[in-house]
Each structure stands twice: as structure tokens, then as C-alpha cells.
Amino acid sequence: MTQSQNKSPVPAGAPPRVFLLPPPDLPVPAVEGGAVETLITHLIEENERHGLLRLECASIPHPKARAAAAGWRNTRMHWIAPPHAAACRLYGPWRGLMQRLGRLEHWPQNPWYLAAARRIRAAGPAALVAEGGNLAEPARILARTGLGRAACFAHLHMQTTPTPFLHKAYGGVLGISGFVLERWQAGGLPCAKHLVYNCVDLARFCPAPAAPGEGRAAVRASLGFAEKDFVILFCGRICPEKGVHKLLRAMPLLPESCKLLIVGSPFFAAEDTSPFFERLKSLAAPLTAAGRVRFTGFVQNRRLPRYYRAADAACLPALWDEPAGITAIEAMACGCPVVATRSGGMSEYLAGSGAVLLERDELFNDDGRTQPLPGVPPLEGQIAAALAALAGDPARRAEMAAAGVRRAQSFGREGYYRQFCRAVGAVQ
């Protein structure tokens, strides 16, 4: 069958067809969480309103995701099941043979992408956007899609140092911060670079509760916190690079009226424990017993605003180069003052919000090891000093809350959608 026969017909003047290819880890729509999956969901829902694109999107199947996507008119979902274990066992030796023959660049590690390549070729999109994950995996199937380099975009949801192979695959990149885009070097090949800042749903993340029982006092009471308490919120994945252990070690340096609420799990809804998480809970045990620390586990995105509104400050002490900050946007949008480390693209997002930026005392590297940064005071001491100052200054907190809400308006869903459409050539 020829390439043209594989492609779905596109009427003259129709919106351009764009294929979104996220990693096969979590479903779209984002019924099990995930930053990339949530952003894709925002994009699709905005496109339902504006219709500037005809979207195709691959996803692992999930009953709740299927139900949530059932009413979409401008997006066609491609439900691709993970390969069976037996198929993977056979695929491994075959890929080894391709490696010995020098053809490995055309065979992904995960055969799921081979099925995705067939769907992409049949859809015949004007553009393919690899949405984060291991960008080499989509690059290995591009020859099977019938698309040229100019039609293939890498959406950089993380800082990525490209290889010559990635440079040859992607004619354009979308970066979630200037920091991320700077990490993607030209490599001698022309490459279109587009800054597409992350977004949140500002109708959901806002200072005023949307429903009865979601107000500050009610939520704090449900968590066992009193109105007089100074509640500090950590929200995000529970992993060492996010620095939550540094925040926990700062708690004994703060007055007993300071309480810590830790919202999140090691890998969204798909994983509720890990060795690090267990060590963290063990470290927190005395404070938990004293009612000063509370863990919620994974919380669906739609339920997060209640926790930001209930807190007096959000602390985001990342040790790695945080590429961007969705949690920072969420906190600002809800009027929750932010204390964060000066890492990666975070300062871009927090600019103008009055956020307190601290210096990291160690750097979490890509290999999972930490590198001490000489001459920097211990981060837990910096955290304690910053939070103690905020606890004693309600007027400053009010100023930060107002400034944060104003800053967050720059990161709404429609703006994100328009930036994305410009990047893929749908609008000028």
C-alpha cells in the first residue's frame, strides 16, 4: 500500500493535523496524574474550544481515560496496549541482532513505539510532537512514519542535552523554559526553537474555593491543623531531587506552631511507595506523631487547590535543575506564597511574584548522585529562616499572595494553547 493510501484525507482549508506522542507510562487524559499528561489534556481541552488543530494522540488504554475522552470532537485517541511479556522477550534478541547489523537506530527499546509508528503513518499528520520522555524512542521510528525532519518536533519537558542522532531527527523543539532551550544546542543543523511555558487551569487554581466545604478553615480542620498554625505545603513527586527531605529536616528548627503538609507520591497514582518515601516517613515519624507533619499520598489535580488555599506558604526546595514549575504556578494562582530554590527554570516562572529564592547547598546530578556546593549555608537552615520570617510577617505574605496571583495569569491554558499552535505552524 502506498504512503498516500495510508494517510487520512485532509479537506482543503481544514485545520492542520498534529499527532501527539507521549511516553507509554501514564494514560491521556491524565486520570492518573503526570505533568506531561496533564499538559496534553489541557491542550486537547483548549483545542475542543478553539479547533485550530486536528489532534491525534497515542495513549496506553485506561477505562477512566477512555470515558473522559469519549466526548472529544477535535481529537482522535489511539489506544495502544503495552506489548505482552512474551513479545518483549522475543523482541530483545531481535533488537540485539539489529545492533550487530548496525541498524539499531531504527528499532526502539520498547516495541510499543512500533505500533505507534503504524498509527502515525496511517493518520498522515502535518506534524508529529514527541511529548517528553525518552526522545530517542520516537526518533527511532520516524523513518516508518513517512515524515521528514521538518515535521518532527521534540517537546522538551526536561532539560535535554541532544545527541547528533536527536539533532538529525527533530527539526524543531518546544521548551518549557528558557533554561531548557539553552540546553538544546544547535549542533550544526538548523532547528526552530519555541518557548512554550507550562500552564494550569486558572479557573480551578484560584484564591476562592469553588464549592462548599473547600474553604481554608474546613480543609485545615479535616487535616488536623488549627487556624493559628502556620501550615507549610510541599506538593510534588516524593523523590530526592525535589528536596523534600531538606524541608523535613528544617521542621525541628521552626516553632511548634509550624506544621508541614506533604502532598504527593513517588510516581503519581501509579506508585504509592518507594525506598526513599519509606525513609522519609521514618525520618518524619516523631514529627508525625506530634501532629506536625501530615502525608496525604497522591491527590488528583482537581483536588489540589484546596491544599494550596489551606496553606500559608508552599516550599519547593528542588536540588536538581528543575526545568519548570507547574507546582509553582499552582501555588501562585491560589494565592499561596512560595519559597523555592534557585534551580533551572524556576526563577523564570516565579519572577515578579515576590517568591523567596534560596541557594542549593548540593546539586542532584543526572546520574542520581549529589554534588556538594562549597560555601553555601545548609539548605535546611535557609529554609527554616525564610519560613520563620514569613510566619512572623502576615503583611508580607499578603503582598506575596497578591503578586503571585497576578504573575500566574501569564500561565493560563489558552496562552499555552496559542503558543503551541504557533510552534507547530497553525497560527502566526
C-alpha positions in Angstrom: 0.0 0.0 0.0 1.4 3.4 -0.9 2.0 6.2 1.6 -0.8 8.3 0.2 -3.3 5.5 0.6 -2.2 5.1 4.3 -3.0 8.8 5.0 -6.4 10.0 6.1 -7.7 12.6 3.7 -7.5 16.2 4.8 -10.1 18.6 3.3 -8.8 21.8 1.8 -8.7 24.6 4.4 -9.1 22.1 7.3 -7.0 22.7 10.5 -3.6 21.0 10.3 -3.4 17.5 11.8 -0.9 17.1 14.6 0.0 13.8 16.2 0.9 13.9 19.9 3.2 11.1 21.1 3.6 10.9 24.9 5.6 8.1 26.5 3.7 4.9 27.3 3.8 5.4 31.1 0.6 7.1 32.1 -2.7 7.5 30.2 -4.1 10.5 28.5 -6.4 12.1 29.6 -4.4 12.5 32.9 -6.7 10.3 35.1 -3.6 9.0 37.0 -1.7 12.3 37.1 1.5 13.1 35.4 2.8 16.6 34.5 3.2 15.8 30.7 -0.1 14.0 30.6 -1.9 16.9 32.4 -0.4 19.4 29.9 -1.5 17.3 27.0 -5.0 17.2 28.5 -5.1 21.0 28.8 -4.0 21.3 25.2 -6.7 18.9 24.0 -9.4 20.6 26.0 -8.5 24.0 24.7 -8.5 22.7 21.2 -12.0 21.5 21.8 -12.9 25.1 22.4 -10.9 26.7 19.6 -10.5 24.0 17.0 -7.3 25.3 15.4 -5.9 21.8 15.1 -7.0 18.3 14.3 -5.3 16.3 17.0 -4.3 12.7 17.1 -3.0 11.3 20.4 -1.5 8.0 21.3 -2.0 6.6 24.8 -1.9 3.4 26.8 -5.5 2.3 27.4 -7.3 3.0 30.6 -11.1 2.8 31.3 -11.3 6.2 33.0 -9.2 7.8 30.3 -11.5 6.3 27.6 -14.6 7.6 29.4 -13.1 11.1 29.8 -12.1 11.3 26.1 -15.4 10.0 24.8 -16.9 13.4 24.0 -13.9 14.9 22.3 -14.7 16.1 18.7 -11.4 17.5 17.6 -9.1 14.8 18.9 -8.9 11.1 17.9 -7.3 8.9 20.5 -5.2 5.9 19.6 -5.3 3.4 22.4 -2.2 1.2 22.1 -1.8 -1.5 24.6 1.6 -2.3 26.1 3.2 -5.3 24.4 2.8 -8.7 26.0 5.7 -10.0 28.0 6.2 -12.9 25.5 6.5 -10.4 22.7 9.1 -8.4 24.6 11.2 -11.5 25.3 11.3 -12.2 21.5 11.9 -8.6 20.6 15.0 -8.3 22.8 17.1 -10.7 20.8 15.8 -9.3 17.5 17.0 -5.8 18.6 20.3 -7.3 19.6 20.7 -8.6 16.0 19.8 -5.2 14.6 22.5 -3.7 16.8 25.1 -6.1 15.4 24.0 -5.3 11.9 24.3 -1.5 12.6 20.6 -0.8 12.3 19.8 -0.1 15.9 18.8 3.5 15.3 15.6 2.2 13.6 14.5 -0.1 16.4 13.1 1.4 19.7 13.8 -0.2 23.0 10.0 -0.5 23.6 8.1 -2.2 20.8 5.1 -0.1 21.8 6.5 2.6 19.5 6.4 0.3 16.5 2.6 0.1 16.9 2.6 3.9 17.3 4.5 4.3 14.1 1.8 2.5 12.2 -0.9 4.7 13.6 1.2 7.9 12.8 1.7 6.8 9.2 -2.0 6.0 8.7 -3.0 9.4 10.2 -0.7 11.3 7.9 -0.2 14.3 10.2 1.3 17.6 9.1 3.4 17.5 12.3 4.5 15.0 15.0 5.2 16.2 18.5 7.2 13.8 20.8 5.9 14.8 24.2 8.8 14.3 26.6 10.0 11.0 27.8 13.0 9.3 26.1 13.1 11.3 22.9 15.3 8.7 21.2 12.4 6.3 21.2 10.2 8.4 18.8 13.3 9.3 16.8 13.9 5.6 16.1 10.5 5.2 14.4 10.5 8.3 12.3 11.6 6.5 9.1 8.4 4.4 9.5 6.1 7.4 9.8 6.7 8.9 6.4 7.5 12.3 8.0 10.6 14.4 7.3 12.7 16.1 9.9 11.0 19.5 9.4 7.6 18.0 10.5 9.0 16.4 13.7 9.1 18.4 17.0 10.5 17.4 20.4 8.6 18.9 23.3 11.3 19.4 25.9 9.6 18.8 29.3 13.0 18.2 30.8 16.5 19.6 30.3 18.0 17.6 27.5 21.5 17.6 26.0 20.9 16.3 22.5 23.0 13.8 20.6 23.8 14.0 16.9 21.0 11.4 16.4 18.4 13.6 18.1 19.6 16.6 16.0 19.0 14.6 12.8 15.5 13.6 14.0 13.9 16.8 15.1 13.6 19.9 13.1 12.0 21.9 15.9 11.9 21.9 19.7 9.4 23.3 22.2 10.9 24.3 25.5 9.0 24.8 28.8 11.6 27.4 29.9 14.4 29.4 28.6 16.7 27.3 30.7 15.6 24.1 28.9 16.0 25.7 25.5 19.5 26.8 26.3 20.5 23.2 27.0 19.5 22.2 23.4 22.4 23.2 21.3 22.3 23.8 17.5 24.7 21.0 16.7 25.4 22.4 13.2 21.8 21.7 11.9 19.1 24.4 11.7 16.5 23.9 14.4 13.4 26.0 15.2 13.2 26.8 18.9 9.9 27.8 20.6 9.4 28.9 24.2 6.1 27.3 25.4 5.7 27.9 29.1 3.7 25.4 31.1 0.2 26.2 32.2 -2.5 25.4 34.8 -6.3 25.7 34.7 -6.8 29.2 36.2 -10.5 28.5 36.6 -9.6 25.7 39.0 -6.4 27.1 40.6 -7.6 30.4 42.1 -7.8 32.0 45.5 -11.5 31.5 46.1 -12.9 28.0 46.7 -15.4 26.7 44.2 -17.5 24.5 46.4 -18.9 24.4 50.0 -16.5 22.6 52.4 -13.5 23.6 50.3 -12.6 26.7 52.3 -9.4 27.2 54.3 -10.8 26.5 57.7 -12.7 23.4 56.7 -9.8 21.9 54.9 -7.3 22.7 57.8 -9.7 21.1 60.3 -10.0 18.0 58.2 -6.2 17.7 58.3 -5.9 18.2 62.0 -4.5 21.8 61.7 -5.7 24.7 63.7 -6.3 28.2 62.3 -3.5 29.6 64.3 -1.0 27.1 62.9 1.5 28.2 60.2 1.0 25.5 57.5 3.8 24.8 55.0 2.9 22.8 51.9 5.1 20.6 49.8 3.4 19.4 46.7 5.0 17.1 44.1 6.7 13.8 43.4 8.3 12.3 46.5 11.9 11.8 45.3 15.3 13.0 46.5 15.8 15.5 43.7 12.8 17.5 44.8 14.5 18.2 48.2 11.5 17.4 50.4 13.9 15.7 52.9 15.7 19.1 53.3 12.3 20.7 54.2 11.6 17.9 56.7 14.9 18.5 58.4 14.1 22.2 58.7 11.0 21.5 60.7 12.7 20.9 64.1 14.3 24.4 63.6 10.9 26.0 63.4 8.4 26.7 66.2 5.9 24.0 67.1 3.1 26.1 65.6 4.7 25.4 62.1 3.1 22.4 60.5 4.1 20.6 57.3 1.7 19.1 54.8 3.3 16.7 52.2 1.1 16.1 49.1 2.2 13.6 46.6 3.6 10.1 45.9 6.8 8.7 44.3 5.2 8.5 40.8 1.8 10.0 40.7 -1.1 7.5 41.0 0.9 4.6 39.5 3.2 4.2 42.5 2.4 5.0 46.2 5.7 4.0 47.8 9.4 3.7 47.2 12.6 3.2 49.4 13.1 6.9 49.6 9.5 7.5 50.6 9.7 4.9 53.3 12.9 6.5 54.6 11.2 9.9 54.5 8.3 8.7 56.6 10.6 7.1 59.1 12.5 10.4 59.4 9.2 12.2 59.9 7.9 9.7 62.4 8.5 11.8 65.6 7.0 14.9 64.0 4.1 13.0 62.5 3.3 11.6 66.0 3.4 15.1 67.4 0.9 16.3 64.8 3.4 18.5 63.0 3.7 16.5 59.7 0.9 15.1 57.6 1.2 13.0 54.4 -1.8 12.8 52.0 -0.4 10.5 49.3 -1.3 11.0 45.7 -4.0 13.7 45.1 -5.8 14.2 41.8 -5.1 17.5 40.1 -8.7 18.7 40.5 -8.4 18.3 44.3 -5.1 20.1 44.7 -6.4 23.8 45.0 -7.9 23.1 48.4 -4.5 22.3 49.9 -2.8 25.4 48.4 -5.6 27.6 49.8 -5.3 25.9 53.2 -1.5 26.6 53.4 0.3 29.7 54.5 3.3 29.0 52.3 4.5 26.5 49.7 8.1 25.3 49.9 9.7 23.8 46.7 13.3 23.1 47.7 14.5 21.3 44.5 18.1 20.1 44.5 18.2 19.3 40.7 17.9 21.7 37.8 14.1 22.0 37.9 13.2 22.6 34.2 10.0 24.5 35.1 7.5 24.7 37.9 3.8 23.6 37.5 3.5 23.4 41.3 4.9 27.0 41.5 2.2 28.2 39.1 -0.5 26.3 41.0 0.6 27.8 44.3 0.8 31.4 42.9 -2.6 31.1 41.2 -4.2 30.0 44.6 -2.5 33.0 46.4 -0.1 30.8 48.3 3.4 32.5 48.8 6.3 30.5 47.5 9.7 29.6 49.0 11.9 27.8 46.4 15.4 27.1 45.4 17.1 29.0 42.6 17.1 26.0 40.2 16.7 25.6 36.5 13.8 27.4 35.1 12.0 28.1 38.4 13.2 31.7 38.6 11.6 32.4 35.2 8.2 31.2 36.4 8.4 33.0 39.8 9.7 36.3 38.5 7.6 39.2 39.8 5.8 37.0 42.4 7.8 38.1 45.4 8.9 34.5 45.9 11.8 33.8 48.3 14.6 32.1 46.3 17.2 30.1 48.3 20.6 28.7 47.2 21.0 25.0 46.9 23.8 23.5 49.1 24.1 20.5 46.9 23.2 19.6 43.3 21.4 16.5 42.3 23.1 15.2 39.1 21.6 13.3 36.2 23.3 10.1 37.5 21.4 10.3 40.8 24.3 11.4 42.9 24.6 14.6 44.8 27.4 17.1 44.4 28.1 19.4 47.4 28.3 23.1 46.6 31.0 24.7 48.7 30.4 27.9 50.6 26.6 27.6 50.6 24.9 27.5 54.1 23.0 24.3 54.8 19.7 24.4 52.9 17.6 23.3 55.8 18.8 26.3 57.8 18.0 28.6 54.9 14.5 27.1 54.6 13.9 27.5 58.4 15.0 31.1 58.4 12.8 32.0 55.3 9.7 30.3 56.6 10.2 31.7 60.1 10.4 35.2 58.6 7.2 34.7 56.7 5.4 33.2 59.7 6.0 36.4 61.6 5.0 38.8 58.8 1.4 38.4 57.7 1.6 41.7 55.7 4.4 40.4 53.6 2.6 37.1 53.0 -0.5 39.1 51.8 1.7 41.1 49.3 3.3 37.9 48.0 -0.1 36.2 47.6 -1.4 39.1 45.5 1.7 39.3 43.4 1.7 35.6 42.9 -1.9 35.6 41.6 -1.1 38.4 39.2 2.0 36.5 37.9 0.1 33.3 37.5 -2.2 34.9 34.9 0.7 34.6 32.5 0.4 30.8 32.6 -3.2 30.1 31.6 -4.4 27.3 29.4 -5.4 29.5 26.4 -2.0 31.2 26.3 -0.3 27.8 26.4 -2.5 26.5 23.6 -1.8 29.6 21.4 2.0 29.2 22.0 1.7 25.5 21.0 -0.2 26.3 17.8 2.3 28.9 16.8 5.2 26.5 17.3 3.6 23.8 15.0 2.7 26.4 12.4 -1.1 26.5 12.9 -1.2 30.3 13.6 1.2 33.2 13.1 
